Amino acid sequence: MTLVAITFFVLLIVGMPIGYVLGIAGVVGMWTIDPGGRFFAMAPERFFAGLDLFTFLAMPFFIFAGEVMNRSGITDRLIGLADALVGYLRGGMAHSNMVASVLFAGLTGAATADAAAFGNTLVPAMVKKGYTRPFACAVTAAGSIIGPTIPPSNLMVIYGSLMGVSIAGMFAAGILPGLLICLICMAVIAAFGKRWNLPKEGERPSLRRIFFAFKDGFAALMMPVIILGGILFGVATPTEAASIAVAYALFMGTVVYRKLTWTDLFAMLVRTSRITGIVFLIIASASILGWWMTFNQIPQAIAAAFLSVSDNPALIIAMILAMLLAIGMFMDINAMLIILAPVLAPLTLTIGMDPVHAGIMIVLALNISLMTPPVGACLFVLASVTGEKIENIARELWPFLIAEVAILFLVAYWPGLTLFVPRLLGLAE
């Protein structure tokens, strides 16, 4: 066990991609079980078995649909609608950024896609209006995690597939927490608007402007309706709904908006393949390490260690959240989810948590890790897109980070909030 831990952290420190780190550590673990090498033959089998889930097909479809909608100019239309609704407030473009993140969340299900899209569009626009670039990036990073919280969400697909939890139930459970994140971030902007000397855009927009902005963005708003409606009402599986979303996005981009070319299509397919390949490599490699952990009963040992400290559910939840937030500062969230979900999910069942509630708590904690330095993926995306230093973004991010952690604890300790929509739709008990 010590050798596996040393291998894992040494390879991680030297900068090896996390997919390779997980696979090599898993193979080393198999060697420690039987140095004769009989278990090595299981590594390829576990590698492919880790991907042998039909629901995983939804991920590349969701990623590709998001790419198509982004290339089609849908982002600009959603930003226009958000600006018409809240742009007149002090710090109006910051508020618009948050509302646009909610609207954009129903298209991609990926925080990095949100960060990249708004880093290219909203951040430069905010800088022109008088916002500092670090603040504009911080607002974008804070809003980006709304994407994988409000469905569709790739993390929820992975968690539901691995742990046998209803993906439709998790999608429904993510709606209210995602909206709360938006509201609390807007509250932070409003509370500190004068102290930060944020610009005030102008007068309240007319109903006419709001109507035309809504009309312009209506086609984009229909995509989340198609995805969620199909899944939540049992018309389509997540994979089928994702493929329908791709067809709808292609139709809008080529026939309605006429913004897509064959060159764009090829570039989007290549990018989707790269993103999917990276995620699937992590999942497959982690399944080898996960098998080794299961063989050595490490999940049971960790659960016993937690319960030995206390059998108080509230304290155990706090320890789970602290561990997720701490590890998330240094590790890829996809790898964390695949490694830790089989460990933490049984523990949450032991203390009486609903599986859907526990899944949303874990996914939301991992989403917040996307914006925590030093390894927050959204920070790296924004730094590369805007040219701003990560440390400058992180300095402006702390008020939003504290607010979102508060929402995380609210979600963790108030099951009724998370399960309200799933129960309403008959997807949870």
C-alpha positions as CSV (number, residue, x, y, z in Angstrom):
1,M,0.0,0.0,0.0
2,T,2.9,2.4,0.8
3,L,4.5,1.6,-2.5
4,V,1.3,2.5,-4.4
5,A,0.9,5.8,-2.5
6,I,4.6,6.7,-3.1
7,T,4.2,5.9,-6.8
8,F,1.0,7.9,-7.1
9,F,2.3,11.1,-5.5
10,V,5.8,11.0,-7.0
11,L,4.3,10.7,-10.5
12,L,1.8,13.4,-9.7
13,I,4.5,15.8,-8.4
14,V,6.7,15.4,-11.5
15,G,3.8,16.4,-13.7
16,M,2.7,13.2,-15.3
17,P,-0.8,13.4,-16.7
18,I,-3.3,12.1,-14.1
19,G,-4.7,9.3,-16.4
20,Y,-1.2,7.7,-16.6
21,V,-0.6,8.3,-12.9
22,L,-3.8,6.4,-12.0
23,G,-3.0,3.5,-14.4
24,I,0.6,3.0,-13.3
25,A,-0.3,3.2,-9.6
26,G,-3.0,0.6,-10.2
27,V,-0.6,-1.7,-12.0
28,V,1.9,-1.3,-9.2
29,G,-0.8,-2.2,-6.8
30,M,-1.5,-5.4,-8.7
31,W,2.2,-6.2,-8.6
32,T,2.2,-5.8,-4.8
33,I,-0.6,-8.3,-4.5
34,D,1.3,-10.9,-6.6
35,P,4.9,-10.1,-7.6
36,G,4.7,-13.1,-9.9
37,G,2.6,-11.1,-12.3
38,R,-0.6,-13.2,-12.5
39,F,-2.7,-10.2,-11.7
40,F,-1.2,-8.1,-14.5
41,A,-3.4,-9.9,-17.0
42,M,-6.4,-8.3,-15.3
43,A,-5.1,-4.7,-16.0
44,P,-6.3,-4.6,-19.7
45,E,-9.6,-6.2,-18.7
46,R,-10.2,-3.7,-15.9
47,F,-9.2,-0.8,-18.2
48,F,-11.9,-1.6,-20.7
49,A,-14.4,-2.7,-18.1
50,G,-14.2,0.7,-16.6
51,L,-15.7,2.2,-19.7
52,D,-18.3,-0.6,-20.3
53,L,-21.3,1.5,-19.3
54,F,-23.9,2.6,-21.8
55,T,-24.6,5.9,-20.0
56,F,-21.0,7.1,-20.6
57,L,-22.0,7.6,-24.2
58,A,-24.0,10.7,-23.1
59,M,-20.8,12.5,-22.2
60,P,-19.3,13.0,-25.8
61,F,-22.8,13.9,-27.0
62,F,-23.2,16.6,-24.4
63,I,-19.6,17.9,-25.0
64,F,-20.2,18.1,-28.8
65,A,-23.6,19.8,-28.4
66,G,-22.0,22.4,-26.2
67,E,-19.2,23.0,-28.8
68,V,-21.8,23.4,-31.6
69,M,-24.0,25.8,-29.6
70,N,-20.9,27.9,-28.7
71,R,-19.6,28.1,-32.3
72,S,-23.1,29.0,-33.5
73,G,-23.1,32.3,-31.6
74,I,-25.6,31.0,-29.0
75,T,-23.3,32.4,-26.3
76,D,-23.7,35.9,-27.5
77,R,-27.5,35.6,-27.6
78,L,-27.6,34.3,-24.1
79,I,-25.4,37.1,-22.9
80,G,-27.7,39.6,-24.6
81,L,-30.7,38.1,-22.8
82,A,-28.9,38.2,-19.4
83,D,-27.8,41.8,-19.9
84,A,-31.4,42.8,-20.7
85,L,-32.6,41.3,-17.5
86,V,-30.0,42.5,-14.9
87,G,-27.5,44.6,-16.8
88,Y,-28.9,47.9,-15.4
89,L,-27.9,47.1,-11.8
90,R,-24.6,48.3,-10.2
91,G,-22.1,45.8,-11.4
92,G,-24.5,45.0,-14.2
93,M,-22.1,43.0,-16.4
94,A,-21.0,41.0,-13.4
95,H,-24.7,40.1,-12.7
96,S,-25.2,39.4,-16.4
97,N,-22.2,37.0,-16.2
98,M,-23.9,35.0,-13.5
99,V,-27.3,34.9,-15.2
100,A,-25.7,33.9,-18.5
101,S,-23.9,31.1,-16.6
102,V,-27.3,29.7,-15.6
103,L,-28.6,29.9,-19.1
104,F,-25.4,28.4,-20.6
105,A,-25.4,25.6,-18.0
106,G,-28.3,23.9,-19.8
107,L,-26.2,23.6,-22.9
108,T,-22.8,22.1,-22.0
109,G,-22.7,20.6,-18.5
110,A,-19.0,21.5,-18.2
111,A,-17.5,24.3,-16.2
112,T,-14.4,24.7,-18.4
113,A,-16.6,25.2,-21.5
114,D,-18.4,28.0,-19.6
115,A,-15.1,29.5,-18.5
116,A,-13.6,29.4,-22.0
117,A,-16.7,30.8,-23.7
118,F,-17.1,33.7,-21.3
119,G,-13.4,34.3,-21.0
120,N,-13.3,35.0,-24.7
121,T,-16.5,37.2,-24.7
122,L,-17.6,38.6,-21.4
123,V,-14.2,39.2,-19.7
124,P,-13.0,41.6,-22.5
125,A,-16.4,43.3,-22.5
126,M,-16.2,43.8,-18.8
127,V,-12.7,45.2,-19.0
128,K,-13.9,47.7,-21.6
129,K,-16.7,48.8,-19.2
130,G,-14.2,49.6,-16.4
131,Y,-13.9,46.3,-14.5
132,T,-10.5,45.0,-13.6
133,R,-9.4,41.9,-15.5
134,P,-8.8,39.9,-12.4
135,F,-12.2,40.7,-11.1
136,A,-13.9,39.9,-14.4
137,C,-12.0,36.5,-14.4
138,A,-13.0,35.8,-10.8
139,V,-16.7,36.5,-11.6
140,T,-16.5,34.2,-14.6
141,A,-14.8,31.4,-12.5
142,A,-17.4,31.7,-9.8
143,G,-20.2,31.4,-12.3
144,S,-18.6,28.6,-14.3
145,I,-19.3,25.9,-11.7
146,I,-23.0,26.6,-12.2
147,G,-22.6,24.7,-15.5
148,P,-21.9,21.2,-14.1
149,T,-24.4,21.8,-11.2
150,I,-27.5,22.6,-13.2
151,P,-28.1,19.7,-15.6
152,P,-26.9,18.3,-17.8
153,S,-23.7,17.5,-15.9
154,N,-20.9,15.2,-17.0
155,L,-19.9,14.6,-13.3
156,M,-23.5,13.5,-12.5
157,V,-23.4,11.1,-15.5
158,I,-20.2,9.6,-14.2
159,Y,-21.4,9.4,-10.6
160,G,-24.8,7.9,-11.4
161,S,-23.2,5.4,-13.8
162,L,-20.6,4.2,-11.3
163,M,-22.8,4.1,-8.2
164,G,-26.1,3.0,-9.7
165,V,-27.8,6.2,-8.7
166,S,-30.6,7.7,-10.9
167,I,-29.0,10.2,-13.3
168,A,-32.4,11.7,-13.9
169,G,-32.8,12.1,-10.1
170,M,-29.4,13.8,-9.8
171,F,-30.2,16.1,-12.7
172,A,-33.4,17.2,-11.0
173,A,-31.6,17.6,-7.7
174,G,-29.0,19.9,-9.2
175,I,-31.4,22.6,-10.3
176,L,-32.0,24.4,-6.9
177,P,-28.4,24.3,-5.8
178,G,-27.3,25.7,-9.1
179,L,-29.8,28.6,-8.9
180,L,-28.7,29.2,-5.3
181,I,-25.1,29.5,-6.3
182,C,-26.1,32.1,-8.9
183,L,-28.2,34.1,-6.3
184,I,-25.6,34.1,-3.6
185,C,-22.9,35.3,-6.1
186,M,-25.2,38.1,-7.3
187,A,-25.7,38.9,-3.6
188,V,-22.0,39.2,-3.1
189,I,-21.7,41.5,-6.2
190,A,-24.6,43.7,-4.9
191,A,-23.2,43.8,-1.3
192,F,-19.7,44.9,-2.3
193,G,-20.7,46.8,-5.4
194,K,-20.1,50.3,-3.9
195,R,-16.9,49.2,-2.0
196,W,-15.5,47.8,-5.2
197,N,-16.7,50.8,-7.2
198,L,-18.4,48.7,-9.8
199,P,-19.9,50.5,-12.8
200,K,-23.6,51.2,-12.9
201,E,-24.8,50.7,-16.5
202,G,-28.0,52.8,-16.7
203,E,-31.8,52.7,-16.6
204,R,-34.0,49.7,-16.2
205,P,-34.6,48.2,-19.7
206,S,-38.0,48.4,-21.4
207,L,-40.3,45.4,-21.8
208,R,-39.7,45.8,-25.5
209,R,-35.9,45.2,-25.2
210,I,-36.5,42.3,-22.8
211,F,-39.0,40.8,-25.3
212,F,-36.6,41.0,-28.3
213,A,-33.7,39.7,-26.2
214,F,-35.8,36.7,-25.2
215,K,-37.0,36.2,-28.8
216,D,-33.4,36.2,-30.0
217,G,-32.3,33.7,-27.3
218,F,-35.4,31.5,-27.4
219,A,-33.9,28.8,-29.7
220,A,-31.0,28.5,-27.3
221,L,-33.3,28.3,-24.3
222,M,-35.2,25.4,-25.9
223,M,-32.2,23.1,-25.8
224,P,-32.2,22.6,-22.0
225,V,-36.0,22.1,-22.2
226,I,-35.4,19.3,-24.7
227,I,-32.7,17.7,-22.7
228,L,-34.2,17.9,-19.2
229,G,-37.8,17.4,-20.4
230,G,-36.8,14.2,-22.2
231,I,-34.9,12.8,-19.2
232,L,-37.0,14.0,-16.3
233,F,-40.3,12.9,-17.8
234,G,-39.0,9.5,-18.9
235,V,-39.3,10.1,-22.6
236,A,-35.6,9.5,-23.3
237,T,-32.5,8.2,-21.5
238,P,-29.6,10.6,-20.8
239,T,-27.8,9.2,-23.8
240,E,-30.7,9.5,-26.1
241,A,-31.5,13.0,-24.9
242,A,-27.8,14.0,-25.5
243,S,-27.9,12.7,-29.0
244,I,-31.2,14.6,-29.6
245,A,-29.4,17.7,-28.3
246,V,-26.6,17.3,-30.8
247,A,-29.1,17.0,-33.7
248,Y,-31.0,20.1,-32.5
249,A,-27.7,22.1,-32.1
250,L,-26.6,21.1,-35.6
251,F,-29.9,22.1,-37.0
252,M,-29.8,25.5,-35.3
253,G,-26.2,26.1,-36.3
254,T,-26.4,25.1,-39.9
255,V,-30.0,25.8,-41.0
256,V,-31.3,28.6,-38.7
257,Y,-28.2,30.7,-37.8
258,R,-26.1,29.5,-40.7
259,K,-22.9,30.0,-38.7
260,L,-21.3,26.6,-39.1
261,T,-19.0,25.4,-41.9
262,W,-17.5,22.0,-42.6
263,T,-14.2,23.4,-41.2
264,D,-16.0,24.3,-38.0
265,L,-17.5,20.8,-37.8
266,F,-14.2,19.1,-38.2
267,A,-12.6,21.3,-35.5
268,M,-15.4,20.7,-33.1
269,L,-15.2,16.9,-33.6
270,V,-11.5,17.0,-33.0
271,R,-11.9,19.0,-29.8
272,T,-14.8,16.8,-28.6
273,S,-12.6,13.7,-29.3
274,R,-9.7,15.1,-27.3
275,I,-11.8,16.1,-24.3
276,T,-13.7,12.8,-24.3
277,G,-10.5,10.8,-24.7
278,I,-8.9,12.5,-21.7
279,V,-11.9,11.9,-19.5
280,F,-12.3,8.3,-20.6
281,L,-8.6,7.6,-20.1
282,I,-8.9,8.9,-16.5
283,I,-12.0,6.7,-15.9
284,A,-10.5,3.6,-17.4
285,S,-7.1,4.0,-15.6
286,A,-8.9,4.8,-12.3
287,S,-10.8,1.5,-12.6
288,I,-7.5,-0.4,-12.3
289,L,-6.6,1.5,-9.1
290,G,-10.2,1.2,-7.9
291,W,-10.0,-2.6,-8.3
292,W,-6.8,-2.7,-6.2
293,M,-8.4,-0.5,-3.5
294,T,-11.5,-2.8,-3.4
295,F,-9.3,-5.9,-3.2
296,N,-7.5,-4.5,-0.2
297,Q,-10.8,-3.3,1.4
298,I,-9.5,0.3,1.5
299,P,-13.0,1.8,1.2
300,Q,-14.2,-0.2,4.2
301,A,-11.0,0.8,6.2
302,I,-11.6,4.5,5.4
303,A,-15.3,4.3,6.4
304,A,-14.3,2.6,9.6
305,A,-11.8,5.3,10.3
306,F,-14.4,8.0,9.8
307,L,-16.9,6.1,12.1
308,S,-14.2,5.6,14.7
309,V,-13.9,9.4,15.1
310,S,-17.6,9.8,15.6
311,D,-20.9,8.2,14.6
312,N,-22.6,11.6,14.4
313,P,-23.9,12.1,10.9
314,A,-23.4,15.9,11.0
315,L,-19.7,15.5,11.9
316,I,-19.1,12.8,9.3
317,I,-20.6,15.0,6.6
318,A,-18.3,17.8,7.7
319,M,-15.3,15.5,7.5
320,I,-16.3,14.3,4.0
321,L,-16.7,17.9,2.7
322,A,-13.4,19.0,4.3
323,M,-11.6,16.0,2.7
324,L,-13.1,16.7,-0.8
325,L,-12.3,20.4,-0.7
326,A,-8.8,19.8,0.5
327,I,-8.0,17.1,-2.0
328,G,-9.7,19.0,-4.8
329,M,-7.1,21.8,-4.4
330,F,-4.5,19.4,-5.8
331,M,-6.2,16.7,-7.9
332,D,-8.3,16.4,-11.1
333,I,-12.0,16.2,-10.1
334,N,-12.8,13.4,-12.6
335,A,-10.1,11.2,-11.0
336,M,-11.3,12.2,-7.5
337,L,-14.8,11.3,-8.3
338,I,-13.9,7.9,-9.7
339,I,-11.5,7.0,-6.8
340,L,-13.5,8.5,-3.9
341,A,-17.1,7.8,-4.9
342,P,-16.9,4.1,-4.2
343,V,-15.3,5.0,-0.8
344,L,-17.7,7.8,0.2
345,A,-21.0,6.6,-1.2
346,P,-21.3,3.5,1.2
347,L,-20.3,5.8,4.1
348,T,-23.1,8.2,3.3
349,L,-25.5,5.3,3.2
350,T,-24.3,4.1,6.6
351,I,-25.2,7.5,8.1
352,G,-28.6,7.5,6.4
353,M,-28.2,9.9,3.5
354,D,-30.4,9.5,0.4
355,P,-28.2,8.3,-2.5
356,V,-29.3,11.3,-4.7
357,H,-28.6,13.8,-1.9
358,A,-25.2,12.3,-1.2
359,G,-24.4,12.3,-4.9
360,I,-25.3,16.0,-5.3
361,M,-23.2,16.9,-2.2
362,I,-20.2,15.1,-3.6
363,V,-20.5,16.6,-7.1
364,L,-21.0,20.1,-5.8
365,A,-17.9,19.9,-3.6
366,L,-15.9,18.7,-6.6
367,N,-17.4,21.5,-8.7
368,I,-16.1,24.1,-6.2
369,S,-12.7,22.5,-6.5
370,L,-12.6,23.7,-10.1
371,M,-12.1,27.2,-8.9
372,T,-9.7,26.6,-6.0
373,P,-6.0,27.2,-6.5
374,P,-3.5,25.9,-7.2
375,V,-5.0,23.2,-9.5
376,G,-8.4,24.6,-10.3
377,A,-9.1,23.8,-13.9
378,C,-11.3,26.9,-14.5
379,L,-8.5,29.2,-13.2
380,F,-6.1,27.6,-15.7
381,V,-8.6,28.0,-18.6
382,L,-9.2,31.7,-17.8
383,A,-5.5,32.4,-17.3
384,S,-4.8,30.9,-20.7
385,V,-7.7,32.6,-22.5
386,T,-7.3,36.1,-20.9
387,G,-3.6,36.2,-20.2
388,E,-4.3,37.1,-16.5
389,K,-2.2,35.5,-13.7
390,I,-3.8,32.8,-11.7
391,E,-2.7,34.4,-8.4
392,N,-4.5,37.6,-9.3
393,I,-7.7,35.8,-10.2
394,A,-7.5,33.8,-7.0
395,R,-7.1,37.0,-4.9
396,E,-10.4,38.4,-6.2
397,L,-12.2,35.1,-6.0
398,W,-12.3,34.6,-2.2
399,P,-15.6,36.3,-1.5
400,F,-17.3,34.2,-4.1
401,L,-15.6,31.0,-2.9
402,I,-16.7,31.5,0.7
403,A,-20.3,32.1,-0.5
404,E,-20.3,29.0,-2.6
405,V,-18.9,26.8,0.2
406,A,-21.7,28.2,2.4
407,I,-24.2,26.9,-0.2
408,L,-22.4,23.5,-0.2
409,F,-22.9,23.1,3.5
410,L,-26.5,24.3,3.1
411,V,-27.1,21.6,0.5
412,A,-25.3,19.0,2.6
413,Y,-27.3,19.6,5.8
414,W,-30.7,20.3,4.3
415,P,-31.8,17.2,2.3
416,G,-35.2,18.7,1.6
417,L,-33.7,21.4,-0.5
418,T,-31.8,19.0,-2.7
419,L,-34.6,16.4,-2.9
420,F,-37.5,18.8,-3.4
421,V,-37.5,18.7,-7.2
422,P,-36.7,15.0,-7.5
423,R,-39.6,14.2,-5.1
424,L,-41.9,16.5,-7.0
425,L,-41.1,14.5,-10.2
426,G,-41.3,11.1,-8.5
427,L,-37.5,10.5,-8.9
428,A,-36.6,10.2,-5.2
429,E,-38.3,9.0,-2.0
